[in-house]
Amino acid sequence: MENRESFFARLRAPAAAALFSDDDVARIEMAYDLSKYAHRAQERKDGERYFEHPRRVAISLLDRLEIFDLASVVAALLHDAYEDAPQYMTPMKVRILGGADADRMVRLLSKVPEKNGYVERLRRHGDWKTIGIKLCDRDDNMSSLDAGSEEFQRKQTIETRDVYLPLFLHLVTITPSSHLEPVAAMVRSLHDTVERWTKTFGIDPPRCPPE
């Protein structure tokens, strides 16, 4: 079971400790607390407190994609805050915690003020780390799909197959070689999850995963 102690233990582990300064860790801790506070009244479909989701997204970013930088971790923790908790979240707060890059990432990851064209904006303007956060986000959403209604499950499956997997195949093409293996592995894993759900509903499977 993840908790605050296990989360921050990652930042003190040898692989991360050399890349995060004490100031970085302090800022991430403030982002962690802000996300927890901003989402405190919200729950997931299964009744789980909402904060578990952004925390898992940040954990996937660190553990699975091996992305260790301040802006990305702050953006992962706050990626839903502009959209779901605007009364607590401002661009100034995000910039103070993670810099201009974190603010840019969170803006691109938000469907506000305009939902239309969201994925195309991500594709055109998002760098590989920003789209990597979206990969972690969608992967977590698909992993908890059992909690939704059949209508919701079907909708999410089709959306992931038709809209997000093509975005993540694009991600594979723009990811630097230093991170290509973990990114491609996570895209393949999500592809397999979507394929299982398409079999459940008897609909066409997704395109082939990346090699």
LINQUIFEN-V544746 format. One record per helix or strand of 3 or more residues. SS is the DSSP state (~ for helix, > for strand). FROM is the first residue (numbers start at 1). LEN is the number of residues. If there is no record, write none. Layout:
ss | from | len
SS | FROM | LEN
SS | FROM | LEN
This chain:
ss | from | len
~ | 4 | 9
~ | 14 | 4
~ | 22 | 17
~ | 51 | 13
~ | 70 | 9
~ | 81 | 4
~ | 91 | 19
~ | 118 | 8
~ | 128 | 16
~ | 145 | 3
~ | 150 | 25
~ | 177 | 25
